[in-house]
Amino acid sequence: MTSAQTTLHALLFRRREWYIAQCLEHDIAVQARSFDDARYEFERALLGRLVVAAELGCDPFAGLPKAPLRYWRLFEEAAPLALEEGKYSMPRLPQAAPHLELRTPVGALA
């Protein structure tokens, strides 16, 4: 990853009793029992990759394919999530932490 801040796009939706967060650029996904927990676990998964990659001096997303096409299509039609700034801030890292754009399909969190 370069020193410039990148943007990662993720879809957050509900499937039965689970909330799922799926990154598009890299096939990283998490699930949790609540919206807040899914967002937290998703950012935790990203942060873990960034911290380990910084320690090893490697690309945190090397070898990860993109998410399946169905998630990209859902993202295109999804609405942006309005989230509190600073509630889930990533700590300072040797490299720029990515900006996260979350969207949800209409009615997908009900």
Steps between C-alpha positions, in 0.01 A plus 500: 500500500628844422518795737194658332171419666293250308130433522358156565137435422290265708145376503324452834181296496289265707442135416261336744638566851848599376642833388768460236767747386666417168792696355494531120862567404623207710291195590486570874173444682379473857170423666356594836168506684460880489570784259750665735681173562524425127650841434739465794612150396547612139722790599681271744571252218635779280706646782652161579614460141644853495692462827652164408591624151665811648709281733601266216541773238261341254173571320209434739276378220746296291342190354142593586260494206219750454160421647259305281321705234159474672629723784626763254154508338329534837740780596416699184131506599556544872460814709795655686493451876510817706729413790638699789848628423765402750296226664706233327832666432803296406817568697797671339694257284834525316296493179181688420192317624238468226186709500198271525184560299214286628171450318196289564233369264168675563314314775791265561546590869137457601 
